[in-house]
Amino acid sequence: MERVTLGESGFQVSPVAFGTWQLSPRFWGKQSREDAIAAMQLAYDRGINFFDTAEAYGDGEAEKVLGEGIRDLPRQDLVIVTKVFNHFNPDGSRYPDLSPGHIAARCDLSLGRLGLETIDLYLLHMYDPLTPLADIAGALERLREQGKIRAYGVSNHNAEQCRAQRRFGQYAVVQPPYSLIDPAGETDLLPYCQAENLGVMIYSPMHKGLLTGKYTGTESFDDFRGNHPDFHGERFRDLCARVQSLKPMADGYGLTIYQLVLTATLMHPAIHAAICGIKTPDQIAEAAGVLGKTLSREDYFAVRNAVGPGSSKVADTRGSRK
Ligand SMILES: NC(=O)c1ccc[n+]([C@@H]2O[C@H](COP(=O)([O-])OP(=O)(O)OC[C@H]3O[C@@H](n4cnc5c(N)ncnc54)[C@H](OP(=O)(O)O)[C@@H]3O)[C@@H](O)[C@H]2O)c1
């Protein structure tokens, strides 16, 4: 089984991680629980031991489904990640709350939904501007002392926010957005992580499906992508054509376009793992097919040139990342 060390956290993880955001109907519409559970079990059979969720995904639903999906898998082999951030109101609205009492209470709820005694990696889902950083770190350290979490980290923080958090606590892992269409983290966050030996698990490696190679540019979306600037009009058509242009190279490697792009993404030395958003067993089987694969240096840069920033003549009006 291919395993990498997730930076200073020391976890041994598969470079492909299983992402469960797809179980959030607010973003992705209704998904099949059965397909998700079958995909989780197939993931393990195909060498994947790294699973990502958050209590925000479907307001706890994704954690419950993941708990069910991994129930019969060997616990000691798995690395389970969940995240905390929101205060949830009964009417469905939310606001940030990383105050110590709230973190402690939400952790207990996540453990219950996952059916676990310990969360391997507990992440701050976003940056809370209101809670003093020392208070947040203190709450996470208490959870670690109590054995409720093994390690902690941050998501959606820039390099300066990470640096500030690490002044107060042992944040060992970061989870930023990153794709070859939008590799913005390379400017400062990824070099910072390399210098500090932080574990890096990137999210949205397929740019929410756009890099999978299955779109022609004629599709329309009834999920959150319907409002995303990269999934509309001329820019969408242009990006789809650029992704399709990778087919001959993918064929040459015996890979699909999805696998070619994911292989290239994982070659970045700062990136330990990519969290792939999964709805069905077929999707995780395709993702798992990249384990052990690599490209030549020349082809790596050819993939970047085909789909990366500056490749498209159509303006990047990116504003909504999620
Ligand atoms: N920390 C954060 O704030 C944050 C934010 C976002 C995501 N995440 C995590 O990262 C994970 C991945 O992010 P993402 O969902 O944006 O991921 P992604 O991997 O960029 O895109 C996932 C989408 O691609 C399509 N797809 C997946 N496998 C495919 C395959 N083999 N062939 C064709 N299409 C395929 C599916 O959509 P269709 O089938 O509908 O096209 C799927 O929903 C999430 O599940 C979540 O765990 C974290």
The ligand as an SDF file (V2000), in Angstrom:
LIG
                    3D

 48 52  0  0  0  0  0  0  0  0999 V2000
  -11.7780   22.4020    3.9660 N   0  0  0  0  0  0  0  0  0  0  0  0
  -12.6670   22.8770    3.1300 C   0  0  0  0  0  0  0  0  0  0  0  0
  -13.1650   24.0070    3.2680 O   0  0  0  0  0  0  0  0  0  0  0  0
  -13.0900   22.0200    1.9760 C   0  0  0  0  0  0  0  0  0  0  0  0
  -13.8120   22.6210    0.9130 C   0  0  0  0  0  0  0  0  0  0  0  0
  -14.1810   21.7970   -0.1560 C   0  0  0  0  0  0  0  0  0  0  0  0
  -13.8590   20.4520   -0.1470 C   0  0  0  0  0  0  0  0  0  0  0  0
  -13.1920   19.8970    0.9170 N   0  0  0  0  0  0  0  0  0  0  0  0
  -12.8840   18.4440    0.9800 C   0  0  0  0  0  0  0  0  0  0  0  0
  -12.2360   18.0680   -0.2100 O   0  0  0  0  0  0  0  0  0  0  0  0
  -13.0090   17.0860   -0.9000 C   0  0  0  0  0  0  0  0  0  0  0  0
  -12.8120   17.2670   -2.3640 C   0  0  0  0  0  0  0  0  0  0  0  0
  -13.2270   18.5610   -2.8070 O   0  0  0  0  0  0  0  0  0  0  0  0
  -14.2250   18.6900   -4.0260 P   0  0  0  0  0  0  0  0  0  0  0  0
  -15.4600   17.9920   -3.6670 O   0  0  0  0  0  0  0  0  0  0  0  0
  -14.2920   20.1050   -4.4290 O   0  0  0  0  0  0  0  0  0  0  0  0
  -13.4130   17.7950   -5.0560 O   0  0  0  0  0  0  0  0  0  0  0  0
  -13.0130   17.5170   -6.5000 P   0  0  0  0  0  0  0  0  0  0  0  0
  -12.3310   16.2160   -6.3630 O   0  0  0  0  0  0  0  0  0  0  0  0
  -12.2990   18.6810   -7.0550 O   0  0  0  0  0  0  0  0  0  0  0  0
  -14.3850   17.3550   -7.3350 O   0  0  0  0  0  0  0  0  0  0  0  0
  -15.3020   16.3850   -6.9520 C   0  0  0  0  0  0  0  0  0  0  0  0
  -16.3740   16.1920   -8.0300 C   0  0  0  0  0  0  0  0  0  0  0  0
  -15.7980   15.6580   -9.2000 O   0  0  0  0  0  0  0  0  0  0  0  0
  -16.6760   14.7010   -9.7790 C   0  0  0  0  0  0  0  0  0  0  0  0
  -15.9350   13.4360   -9.8230 N   0  0  0  0  0  0  0  0  0  0  0  0
  -15.3000   12.8230   -8.8070 C   0  0  0  0  0  0  0  0  0  0  0  0
  -14.6880   11.7050   -9.2200 N   0  0  0  0  0  0  0  0  0  0  0  0
  -14.9160   11.6060  -10.5350 C   0  0  0  0  0  0  0  0  0  0  0  0
  -14.5370   10.6840  -11.5070 C   0  0  0  0  0  0  0  0  0  0  0  0
  -13.7730    9.6320  -11.2220 N   0  0  0  0  0  0  0  0  0  0  0  0
  -14.9520   10.8900  -12.7830 N   0  0  0  0  0  0  0  0  0  0  0  0
  -15.6930   11.9450  -13.0770 C   0  0  0  0  0  0  0  0  0  0  0  0
  -16.0980   12.8710  -12.1890 N   0  0  0  0  0  0  0  0  0  0  0  0
  -15.7220   12.7040  -10.9200 C   0  0  0  0  0  0  0  0  0  0  0  0
  -17.8910   14.6060   -8.8650 C   0  0  0  0  0  0  0  0  0  0  0  0
  -18.9150   15.5310   -9.2900 O   0  0  0  0  0  0  0  0  0  0  0  0
  -19.9500   15.2240  -10.4420 P   0  0  0  0  0  0  0  0  0  0  0  0
  -20.0430   13.7240  -10.5260 O   0  0  0  0  0  0  0  0  0  0  0  0
  -21.1940   15.8910  -10.0660 O   0  0  0  0  0  0  0  0  0  0  0  0
  -19.2970   15.9000  -11.6100 O   0  0  0  0  0  0  0  0  0  0  0  0
  -17.3870   15.1460   -7.5660 C   0  0  0  0  0  0  0  0  0  0  0  0
  -18.4070   15.7270   -6.8080 O   0  0  0  0  0  0  0  0  0  0  0  0
  -14.4270   17.2600   -0.3570 C   0  0  0  0  0  0  0  0  0  0  0  0
  -15.2310   16.1140   -0.5080 O   0  0  0  0  0  0  0  0  0  0  0  0
  -14.1460   17.5920    1.0820 C   0  0  0  0  0  0  0  0  0  0  0  0
  -13.8780   16.4080    1.8210 O   0  0  0  0  0  0  0  0  0  0  0  0
  -12.7840   20.6800    1.9540 C   0  0  0  0  0  0  0  0  0  0  0  0
  1  2  1  0
  2  3  2  0
  2  4  1  0
  4  5  1  0
  4 48  2  0
  5  6  2  0
  6  7  1  0
  7  8  2  0
  8  9  1  0
  8 48  1  0
  9 10  1  0
  9 46  1  0
 10 11  1  0
 11 12  1  0
 11 44  1  0
 12 13  1  0
 13 14  1  0
 14 15  2  0
 14 16  1  0
 14 17  1  0
 17 18  1  0
 18 19  2  0
 18 20  1  0
 18 21  1  0
 21 22  1  0
 22 23  1  0
 23 24  1  0
 23 42  1  0
 24 25  1  0
 25 26  1  0
 25 36  1  0
 26 27  1  0
 26 35  1  0
 27 28  2  0
 28 29  1  0
 29 30  1  0
 29 35  2  0
 30 31  1  0
 30 32  2  0
 32 33  1  0
 33 34  2  0
 34 35  1  0
 36 37  1  0
 36 42  1  0
 37 38  1  0
 38 39  2  0
 38 40  1  0
 38 41  1  0
 42 43  1  0
 44 45  1  0
 44 46  1  0
 46 47  1  0
M  CHG  2   8   1  16  -1
M  END
$$$$
